[in-house]
């Protein structure tokens, strides 16, 4: 694990871990596929610099989810977001939280 910085900087990755099962999901997943490699590179740079990486996601209405089962569900063959999640899945050193509404703020 990289040494953590004491700076007030963090990388937030919002709503990229998903099955993309909602209206217009296919259109949104096309855009997310384009952004995912850049986000993955940015995450690796944050890791190398010791900057915390924080994932924030909604649960698609399945509040009984935990991080592991949520990510496993998003990586199933029928999931539209599978290749994105394979590229961007949180590492053990990352933080992950669920948000109760559309916004985490």
Backbone bond lengths (Angstrom), bond angles and torsions (degrees), N, CA, C in turn:
res aa  C-N    CA-C-N  psi(-1)  N-CA   C-N-CA  omega(-1)  CA-C   N-CA-C  phi
1 X - - - 1.448 - - 1.518 108.69 -
2 X 1.323 115.80 139.04 1.458 121.15 179.18 1.520 109.96 -70.16
3 X 1.314 116.32 149.92 1.448 121.42 176.52 1.524 108.74 -66.99
4 X 1.315 116.42 132.65 1.462 121.26 -178.80 1.517 111.17 -77.81
5 X 1.303 115.71 137.11 1.454 122.93 176.60 1.517 109.27 -77.60
6 X 1.305 116.70 152.63 1.461 121.10 175.48 1.523 110.89 -94.72
7 X 1.329 116.59 10.23 1.459 119.82 179.41 1.525 109.79 -73.85
8 X 1.306 114.54 166.36 1.457 120.60 178.75 1.529 111.24 -89.07
9 X 1.317 117.28 16.11 1.456 122.14 -177.56 1.520 110.65 -93.66
10 X 1.321 115.97 142.23 1.463 122.15 173.70 1.527 107.39 -147.82
11 X 1.316 115.58 154.97 1.464 121.57 173.53 1.517 107.73 -100.74
12 X 1.327 116.52 121.66 1.465 122.03 175.92 1.520 108.57 -100.68
13 X 1.314 116.01 128.97 1.467 121.88 174.70 1.524 105.88 -115.26
14 X 1.315 115.24 110.03 1.464 121.24 -171.79 1.523 111.98 -105.24
15 X 1.322 116.12 125.84 1.464 124.09 169.78 1.523 115.65 57.90
16 X 1.311 118.38 24.78 1.466 120.22 177.50 1.527 111.74 -87.36
17 X 1.315 117.80 -24.77 1.454 121.70 178.04 1.525 106.28 -88.38
18 X 1.315 116.42 107.49 1.463 120.04 -171.77 1.523 110.78 -163.30
19 X 1.321 114.77 156.97 1.467 120.60 170.25 1.534 110.05 -85.10
20 X 1.317 117.00 -14.66 1.461 123.73 -178.03 1.534 110.89 56.38
21 X 1.320 115.38 41.60 1.476 121.85 177.94 1.522 109.76 -99.34
22 X 1.280 116.12 78.91 1.458 121.31 176.31 1.521 107.18 -158.30
23 X 1.335 116.44 168.62 1.459 118.42 -178.82 1.531 110.96 -53.78
24 X 1.283 116.11 135.07 1.464 123.50 179.91 1.528 112.49 68.43
25 X 1.312 117.07 16.51 1.462 121.62 -179.01 1.511 113.41 -59.45
26 X 1.307 117.54 -38.23 1.465 119.88 -179.23 1.526 110.78 -64.86
27 X 1.314 116.55 -40.24 1.471 119.76 177.83 1.531 110.81 -65.58
28 X 1.314 116.71 -41.00 1.466 121.36 -179.72 1.525 110.76 -68.40
29 X 1.323 117.43 -39.06 1.464 119.98 -179.15 1.530 110.72 -65.94
30 X 1.314 118.21 -31.36 1.477 120.14 176.31 1.526 110.52 -61.61
31 X 1.319 116.93 -43.61 1.466 120.86 177.65 1.523 111.18 -67.79
32 X 1.324 116.38 -39.97 1.467 120.10 179.92 1.526 111.14 -64.81
33 X 1.334 117.44 -36.52 1.476 120.59 177.10 1.523 111.11 -61.53
34 X 1.327 117.10 -36.57 1.468 120.72 178.78 1.525 110.81 -69.18
35 X 1.316 117.66 -38.09 1.468 121.93 -177.18 1.533 112.67 -79.08
36 X 1.320 117.85 -28.88 1.466 121.83 -171.47 1.534 114.78 -55.98
37 X 1.335 120.62 -44.73 1.471 118.46 179.26 1.533 113.25 -61.24
38 X 1.326 117.20 -37.27 1.470 120.30 177.46 1.524 111.00 -67.53
39 X 1.317 116.88 -39.78 1.459 120.71 177.76 1.525 109.85 -65.01
40 X 1.325 117.54 -40.77 1.471 121.31 178.47 1.534 110.55 -60.93
41 X 1.331 117.39 -42.55 1.471 120.51 177.88 1.529 111.18 -64.95
42 X 1.317 116.49 -41.14 1.457 120.66 178.24 1.530 110.66 -63.94
43 X 1.319 116.26 -40.35 1.468 120.13 177.58 1.524 110.76 -61.57
44 X 1.325 117.28 -43.24 1.467 120.36 179.30 1.526 110.98 -63.74
45 X 1.318 117.59 -38.34 1.465 120.74 176.31 1.523 110.86 -65.12
46 X 1.323 117.26 -39.36 1.469 120.71 177.04 1.524 110.15 -63.51
47 X 1.326 116.89 -44.74 1.468 120.21 177.43 1.522 110.77 -57.60
48 X 1.320 116.46 -47.24 1.465 121.01 -177.54 1.529 111.43 -62.61
49 X 1.323 116.87 -32.33 1.463 121.58 -179.09 1.525 112.67 -88.40
50 X 1.322 117.47 -2.60 1.463 120.50 -178.45 1.511 113.99 75.66
51 X 1.321 116.30 20.27 1.469 121.62 179.32 1.527 108.60 -88.31
52 X 1.330 118.00 130.06 1.458 120.03 -179.98 1.527 112.44 -62.53
53 X 1.324 115.59 143.75 1.468 122.91 176.17 1.525 106.44 -113.19
54 X 1.311 115.76 125.99 1.461 121.66 -176.45 1.521 108.99 -123.10
55 X 1.318 115.97 119.86 1.464 122.34 175.52 1.525 107.97 -94.49
56 X 1.331 115.97 135.29 1.462 121.68 176.50 1.523 106.78 -130.33
57 X 1.324 115.66 123.35 1.466 121.41 -176.59 1.515 111.59 -140.34
58 X 1.334 115.34 153.19 1.456 118.09 168.22 1.527 107.19 -85.80
59 X 1.308 116.48 170.29 1.462 121.19 -174.32 1.516 113.21 -105.20
60 X 1.302 117.55 8.90 1.466 121.95 -177.71 1.523 110.96 54.84
61 X 1.327 115.98 37.52 1.454 121.16 176.52 1.520 115.19 77.79
62 X 1.311 118.39 7.93 1.470 121.46 -178.57 1.526 108.73 -111.18
63 X 1.312 115.97 78.87 1.463 121.75 -173.83 1.513 113.71 -69.70
64 X 1.315 117.97 -13.17 1.457 119.39 176.56 1.523 111.56 -77.45
65 X 1.304 116.60 -2.78 1.455 122.12 -177.69 1.515 111.52 -66.82
66 X 1.298 114.52 147.12 1.448 120.65 164.69 1.522 105.64 -116.59
67 X 1.310 116.59 170.76 1.466 119.88 -174.78 1.517 111.40 -55.83
68 X 1.308 117.48 -47.74 1.463 120.86 -175.68 1.530 111.72 -62.90
69 X 1.326 117.76 -48.59 1.469 119.42 -178.23 1.525 111.09 -68.48
70 X 1.327 117.49 -34.18 1.457 121.33 177.32 1.531 110.43 -62.31
71 X 1.326 116.98 -48.70 1.465 120.71 -179.92 1.526 110.51 -64.92
72 X 1.327 117.63 -41.06 1.471 120.26 177.03 1.519 110.90 -59.73
73 X 1.336 117.60 -41.47 1.466 121.40 178.75 1.522 110.42 -63.50
74 X 1.323 116.92 -39.68 1.467 121.19 -179.44 1.530 112.41 -72.01
75 X 1.331 117.86 -16.11 1.464 121.65 -179.19 1.528 113.05 -99.46
76 X 1.318 117.12 3.96 1.460 120.31 178.75 1.528 110.06 -65.57
77 X 1.335 117.65 151.39 1.473 120.72 -177.71 1.533 114.06 -55.14
78 X 1.319 118.00 -31.72 1.464 120.39 -178.31 1.536 113.37 -84.24
79 X 1.315 117.70 -3.66 1.457 121.63 -179.35 1.532 110.64 -76.38
80 X 1.327 116.64 127.89 1.468 120.65 177.18 1.531 111.73 -61.64
81 X 1.315 116.47 -29.76 1.459 120.59 -175.62 1.515 115.21 -92.36
82 X 1.309 117.38 9.12 1.461 120.88 -173.26 1.527 113.68 -52.12
83 X 1.322 118.61 -50.96 1.468 119.14 -175.80 1.527 111.36 -68.34
84 X 1.309 117.97 -30.04 1.467 121.40 176.16 1.521 109.93 -67.34
85 X 1.321 115.65 -46.02 1.460 120.21 -178.93 1.528 110.72 -66.33
86 X 1.312 117.94 -37.49 1.462 120.02 176.76 1.527 110.73 -60.26
87 X 1.308 117.37 -36.58 1.459 121.85 -179.32 1.528 112.39 -78.22
88 X 1.314 116.83 -35.84 1.461 121.03 -170.54 1.525 115.32 -111.35
89 X 1.295 119.46 4.65 1.472 120.22 -177.06 1.524 110.52 -52.38
90 X 1.324 117.08 138.21 1.462 120.14 -179.64 1.529 111.67 -59.71
91 X 1.311 114.93 147.25 1.461 121.21 174.52 1.526 107.85 -92.01
92 X 1.319 117.98 167.75 1.473 119.66 179.16 1.530 113.89 -58.87
93 X 1.318 118.55 -24.65 1.465 120.40 -179.58 1.526 113.19 -84.19
94 X 1.330 118.17 -8.58 1.462 121.99 -178.25 1.526 111.42 -85.86
95 X 1.322 114.68 158.60 1.466 121.71 174.18 1.526 108.21 -98.36
96 X 1.336 116.28 150.06 1.461 121.12 -178.67 1.513 107.97 -143.99
97 X 1.322 116.09 131.20 1.460 119.59 176.84 1.527 110.79 -141.42
98 X 1.320 114.51 152.31 1.451 120.89 174.73 1.519 108.74 -96.20
99 X 1.319 115.91 144.62 1.468 120.62 176.79 1.523 109.13 -107.39
100 X 1.325 117.25 146.23 1.457 120.00 -176.90 1.524 114.55 -82.38
101 X 1.331 117.47 -18.51 1.459 121.07 -175.63 1.527 108.41 -134.01
102 X 1.333 115.94 -170.46 1.454 121.36 179.85 1.517 112.20 -64.52
103 X 1.317 117.44 -25.71 1.456 121.47 -178.05 1.521 110.58 -115.30
104 X 1.312 116.50 144.18 1.466 121.35 175.14 1.529 110.64 -91.25
105 X 1.328 116.77 -1.69 1.465 119.87 -173.99 1.499 112.27 -110.96
